[in-house]
Each structure stands twice: as structure tokens, then as C-alpha cells.
Amino acid sequence: MAFIGNWACDVFKTGMMNGVYNFTSGTFYIALYTNSATLNQNTTAYTSIGETTGSGYTAGGQLLVVSQTPTTGSTGDTAYISFNNAVWTGAISARGALIYLKNNTTNPAVCVLDFGATKTSNGSFTVQFPATTNTSAIIRIS
């Protein structure tokens, strides 16, 4: 188990410089993982190893909807984006998640989310994203 924190993946950092990620037109997904997954800053792409299973969950996770196009807001010093909450219906357990760009070839990683402990639902499993602001959005670049 390698959920030891929340990480912007190294491949994401270099991919931003190479034009791999476009949050205006790209298709981003979130996949859920169990304690047996090994995910950290070195994660390069979506993997099914250690992925959650259960009623209401489909391998590969689900589409994320960008809650606001990338912006710097009124401050101009931090670029940021966030997503609408991701919700699954069913009995699901997960220790963390991976956000990735679904391009159907390499599916490069964006970031790893550590829930701090295994979370379980019997009805609705929600990954709640923070507000889309320059100080709290899930992805911020200063």
C-alpha cells in the first residue's frame, strides 16, 4: 500500500510543459482504489491494479466534469481548476483515487488522492472536490 499523501504526479508536471493536458477540451476521469494499490507521485498512468470493485462501480472510474474553465480569477497569481463532485451509487469501498486524462492510449496520470483511510458506502459514494478558488481548488499552479 502506498497511499501516503496527495500527489501531483511527476508525469503531469512534465506533461503540462509538453502540452499533453488541456483542461478545456480533454476528457478527465477519476478511478477509485483499495488499500492494495500502489499510487504515488511516480504513478504515470491509469492502472486497474488495486482498483475498487463493487456494485455501482465500473473499471476505469467515471468522467469528471470541470467545474470552471482554467482561470487565474481576480488575483492573477494562481491558475486553478476544479471538478464537480463524483458520485457512485452502490456498495463501494476505496482508500484513494487517481485523476487521469482518458485518451484511450496512454491515459496519463494527473494526481493521486489519499482519503486518509478506507471509506465505505452502502448507497452513495461521493468524492467531494473543494471550492473552485485560487486558494482551495483541487489543482492550483502558482
Sine and cosine of phi, psi and omega as CSV:
sin_phi,cos_phi,sin_psi,cos_psi,sin_omega,cos_omega
0.00,0.00,0.77,-0.64,-0.03,-1.00
-0.76,-0.65,0.51,0.86,0.15,-0.99
-0.99,0.11,0.99,-0.13,-0.02,-1.00
-0.82,-0.57,0.30,0.95,0.02,-1.00
0.40,-0.92,0.04,-1.00,0.06,-1.00
-0.99,-0.10,0.71,-0.70,-0.13,-0.99
-0.72,-0.69,0.70,-0.72,0.33,-0.94
-0.99,0.11,0.86,-0.51,-0.09,-1.00
-0.94,0.35,0.59,-0.81,0.00,-1.00
-0.84,0.54,-0.63,0.78,0.00,-1.00
-0.89,0.45,-0.51,0.86,0.06,-1.00
-0.93,0.36,-0.70,0.72,-0.02,-1.00
-0.87,0.50,-0.74,0.68,0.01,-1.00
-0.96,0.29,-0.57,0.82,0.02,-1.00
-0.90,0.44,-0.52,0.86,0.07,-1.00
-0.90,0.43,-0.62,0.79,0.00,-1.00
-0.95,0.31,-0.43,0.90,-0.04,-1.00
-0.99,-0.14,0.07,1.00,0.03,-1.00
0.97,0.24,0.38,0.93,-0.02,-1.00
-0.96,0.29,-0.61,0.79,-0.13,-0.99
-0.97,-0.25,0.75,-0.66,0.08,-1.00
-0.73,-0.69,0.96,-0.28,-0.08,-1.00
-0.98,0.20,-0.08,1.00,0.07,-1.00
-1.00,0.03,-0.60,0.80,-0.07,-1.00
-0.85,-0.53,-0.13,0.99,-0.02,-1.00
-0.97,0.25,0.29,-0.96,0.03,-1.00
-0.94,-0.34,0.93,-0.36,-0.06,-1.00
-0.95,-0.31,0.63,-0.77,-0.02,-1.00
-0.82,-0.57,0.33,-0.94,0.14,-0.99
-0.81,-0.59,0.80,-0.60,0.03,-1.00
-0.91,-0.42,0.58,-0.81,-0.01,-1.00
-0.98,-0.18,0.53,-0.85,-0.07,-1.00
-0.71,-0.71,0.46,-0.89,0.05,-1.00
-1.00,0.00,0.03,-1.00,0.04,-1.00
-0.87,0.48,-0.35,0.94,-0.05,-1.00
-0.99,0.14,-0.12,0.99,0.00,-1.00
-0.97,0.25,0.50,-0.87,0.11,-0.99
-0.90,-0.43,0.99,-0.12,-0.02,-1.00
-0.78,-0.62,0.71,-0.70,0.03,-1.00
-0.31,-0.95,-0.27,-0.96,-0.04,-1.00
-0.90,0.44,-0.32,0.95,0.01,-1.00
-1.00,0.03,-0.04,1.00,0.04,-1.00
-0.89,0.46,0.80,-0.61,-0.08,-1.00
-0.98,-0.19,-0.42,0.91,-0.11,-0.99
-0.33,-0.94,0.24,-0.97,0.12,-0.99
-0.82,0.58,0.64,-0.77,0.10,-0.99
-0.65,-0.76,0.51,-0.86,0.07,-1.00
-1.00,0.00,-0.12,0.99,-0.02,-1.00
-0.94,0.34,0.86,-0.51,-0.02,-1.00
0.99,0.15,0.09,1.00,-0.03,-1.00
-0.94,0.34,0.56,-0.83,0.04,-1.00
-0.88,0.48,0.53,-0.85,0.17,-0.98
-0.79,-0.62,0.25,-0.97,0.05,-1.00
0.56,-0.83,0.20,-0.98,-0.01,-1.00
-0.91,0.41,0.74,-0.67,0.01,-1.00
1.00,-0.04,-0.09,1.00,0.00,-1.00
-0.91,-0.41,0.71,-0.71,0.04,-1.00
-0.91,-0.42,0.70,-0.72,0.02,-1.00
-0.79,0.61,0.66,-0.75,-0.05,-1.00
0.99,-0.12,-0.25,0.97,0.03,-1.00
0.99,0.16,-0.54,-0.84,-0.04,-1.00
-0.66,-0.75,0.35,-0.94,0.01,-1.00
-0.89,0.45,0.69,-0.72,0.14,-0.99
-0.99,-0.17,0.63,-0.78,0.06,-1.00
-0.96,-0.28,0.85,-0.53,0.05,-1.00
-0.91,0.42,0.81,-0.59,-0.08,-1.00
-0.98,0.21,-0.31,0.95,0.03,-1.00
-0.32,-0.95,0.62,-0.78,0.04,-1.00
-0.87,0.49,0.43,-0.90,0.00,-1.00
-0.81,0.59,0.68,-0.73,-0.07,-1.00
-0.49,-0.87,0.23,-0.97,0.19,-0.98
-0.93,-0.36,-0.03,1.00,0.01,-1.00
0.87,0.50,-0.41,-0.91,-0.07,-1.00
-0.98,0.17,-0.31,0.95,-0.06,-1.00
-0.99,0.15,-0.57,0.82,0.05,-1.00
0.97,0.26,-0.03,1.00,-0.05,-1.00
-0.97,-0.23,-0.20,0.98,0.00,-1.00
-0.71,-0.70,0.84,-0.54,0.11,-0.99
-1.00,0.07,0.61,-0.79,-0.06,-1.00
-0.41,-0.91,0.40,-0.92,0.13,-0.99
-0.53,-0.85,0.29,-0.96,0.13,-0.99
-0.52,-0.85,-0.02,-1.00,-0.06,-1.00
-0.80,-0.60,0.36,-0.93,0.19,-0.98
-0.93,0.36,0.43,-0.90,0.02,-1.00
-0.84,0.54,0.56,-0.83,0.08,-1.00
-0.98,-0.20,0.77,-0.64,-0.07,-1.00
-0.76,-0.65,0.76,-0.65,0.11,-0.99
-0.90,-0.44,0.56,-0.83,0.08,-1.00
-0.95,-0.30,0.83,-0.56,0.01,-1.00
0.63,-0.78,-0.02,-1.00,0.02,-1.00
-1.00,0.07,0.96,-0.28,-0.10,-1.00
-0.73,-0.69,0.64,-0.77,0.14,-0.99
-0.81,-0.58,0.69,-0.72,0.01,-1.00
-0.47,-0.88,0.58,-0.82,0.06,-1.00
-1.00,-0.09,-0.46,0.89,-0.04,-1.00
-0.21,-0.98,-0.17,-0.98,-0.08,-1.00
-0.53,-0.85,0.30,-0.95,0.10,-1.00
-0.79,-0.61,0.80,-0.60,0.16,-0.99
-0.99,-0.11,0.73,-0.68,-0.03,-1.00
-0.56,-0.83,0.34,-0.94,0.07,-1.00
-1.00,0.05,0.90,-0.43,0.00,-1.00
-1.00,0.06,0.97,-0.26,0.02,-1.00
-0.87,-0.49,0.09,1.00,0.06,-1.00
0.90,0.44,0.21,0.98,0.13,-0.99
-0.81,-0.58,-0.95,0.32,-0.02,-1.00
-0.99,-0.16,-0.37,0.93,0.00,-1.00
0.70,0.72,0.87,0.50,-0.11,-0.99
-0.92,0.40,0.58,-0.81,-0.03,-1.00
-0.95,0.30,0.50,-0.87,0.13,-0.99
-0.94,-0.33,-0.87,0.49,-0.02,-1.00
-0.42,-0.91,0.39,-0.92,0.04,-1.00
-0.96,-0.29,0.73,-0.69,0.04,-1.00
-0.91,-0.41,0.81,-0.59,0.03,-1.00
-0.97,-0.23,0.86,-0.52,-0.01,-1.00
-0.99,0.17,-0.07,1.00,0.02,-1.00
1.00,0.05,-0.42,0.91,0.03,-1.00
-0.21,-0.98,0.25,-0.97,0.06,-1.00
-0.93,0.36,0.78,-0.62,0.03,-1.00
-0.95,-0.32,0.66,-0.76,-0.06,-1.00
-0.77,-0.64,0.63,-0.77,0.08,-1.00
-0.80,-0.60,0.43,-0.90,0.12,-0.99
-0.91,-0.41,-0.06,1.00,-0.03,-1.00
-0.63,-0.78,-0.83,0.56,-0.05,-1.00
-0.66,-0.75,0.84,-0.55,0.03,-1.00
-0.96,-0.29,0.88,-0.48,-0.08,-1.00
-0.86,-0.51,0.76,-0.66,0.22,-0.97
-0.99,-0.16,0.94,-0.34,-0.05,-1.00
-1.00,-0.08,0.86,-0.51,0.01,-1.00
-1.00,0.02,0.51,-0.86,0.01,-1.00
-0.94,0.35,0.19,-0.98,0.02,-1.00
-0.85,0.52,0.49,-0.87,-0.01,-1.00
-1.00,0.04,0.99,0.15,0.05,-1.00
-0.73,-0.69,0.21,-0.98,-0.03,-1.00
-0.93,0.36,-0.21,0.98,0.01,-1.00
-0.93,-0.37,-0.12,0.99,-0.08,-1.00
-0.70,-0.72,-0.19,0.98,-0.02,-1.00
-0.83,0.56,0.48,-0.88,-0.06,-1.00
-0.88,0.47,-0.55,0.84,0.04,-1.00
-0.83,-0.56,0.88,-0.48,-0.01,-1.00
-0.72,-0.69,0.67,-0.74,0.05,-1.00
-0.79,-0.61,0.88,-0.48,-0.03,-1.00
-0.96,-0.27,0.00,0.00,0.00,0.00
